[in-house]
């Protein structure tokens, strides 16, 4: 593993611990994190075809593992898809791949990107940060695990609205204070 890979992993773990778990943006994340069931895969891809190949590999690896050992995978792509629109286009490629591999309904892909933007929002809208991570990331989730988690969590459909309210209350200053961006992106004025 290179020093750059170690930095990417540290940045993603910090984001997961401080934002996703710390703000309870995903009430299911803490358990799999604590049990060590999250696999972090740093892609060396510099183009979308190489990332697609990494996605195929990580999907197969996820399903080859017992869920008690690897319940979910974060496929992190620090060298490709820096532009959110390109990333968003790649999500269509990923969805087609799931169907081609007959994994639709078996695995779900959640999306995280440093410039994530929900349709109909301004780029600086704080609610976009519910899906912002330090690097482009494809979160591979087993559908069976999602179903179990949702069954155990009353009103799971309210998570999205609660997250937006959490971020609105936190504000940009509160988000920045979490220190969950990419290493080296910190404001030198702080």
Residue pairs with C-beta under 8 A, 6 or more apart in sequence:
1 9
1 42
4 78
5 42
7 183
8 42
8 76
8 78
8 134
8 135
9 40
9 42
9 76
10 183
11 134
11 135
11 180
11 181
11 182
11 183
12 40
12 74
12 76
12 133
12 134
12 135
12 137
13 40
14 179
14 180
15 133
15 134
15 180
16 29
16 33
16 38
16 74
17 33
18 178
18 179
18 180
19 25
19 129
19 175
19 178
19 180
20 26
20 29
21 29
21 30
21 33
22 178
23 163
23 166
23 167
23 170
23 178
24 166
25 130
25 163
25 166
26 159
27 149
27 153
27 159
28 145
28 146
28 149
28 153
32 38
32 71
32 72
35 68
35 71
37 67
37 68
37 69
37 70
37 71
37 72
38 70
38 71
38 72
38 73
38 74
39 58
39 61
39 62
39 65
39 70
39 72
39 73
39 74
40 73
40 74
40 76
41 54
41 58
41 73
41 74
41 75
41 76
42 76
42 78
43 50
43 51
43 54
43 75
43 76
43 77
43 78
43 79
43 80
44 50
44 54
44 79
45 51
45 53
45 54
45 77
45 79
45 80
46 79
46 80
47 80
48 80
48 81
48 86
48 90
48 93
50 80
51 77
51 80
51 81
51 90
52 93
52 94
52 97
54 75
54 77
55 75
55 94
55 97
55 138
56 97
56 101
58 73
58 75
58 140
59 97
59 98
59 101
59 103
59 107
59 140
61 70
61 73
62 70
62 72
62 73
62 107
62 140
62 142
63 103
63 106
63 107
63 142
67 142
67 144
67 145
71 142
71 145
72 139
72 140
72 141
72 142
72 145
73 139
73 140
74 137
74 138
74 139
74 140
75 137
75 138
75 139
75 140
76 135
76 136
76 137
77 135
77 136
77 137
77 138
78 135
78 136
80 136
81 87
81 90
81 113
81 136
82 114
82 136
83 115
84 113
84 114
84 115
84 116
84 117
87 111
87 113
87 136
88 111
91 109
91 111
94 109
94 138
95 104
95 109
98 104
98 107
98 109
105 143
106 142
106 143
107 140
107 141
107 142
107 143
108 140
108 141
108 142
108 143
108 146
109 138
109 139
109 140
109 141
110 138
110 139
110 141
111 131
111 137
111 138
111 139
112 131
112 132
112 133
112 136
112 137
112 139
113 131
113 132
113 133
113 136
113 137
114 132
114 133
114 134
114 135
114 136
114 181
114 182
115 123
115 132
116 128
116 129
116 131
116 132
116 133
117 123
117 125
117 128
118 125
118 127
118 128
118 131
121 127
121 128
124 172
126 167
126 168
126 170
126 171
126 172
126 175
127 163
127 164
127 167
127 168
129 167
129 175
130 160
130 163
130 164
130 167
134 180
134 181
134 182
134 183
134 185
135 182
149 156
150 156
153 159
167 175
176 187
176 190
179 186
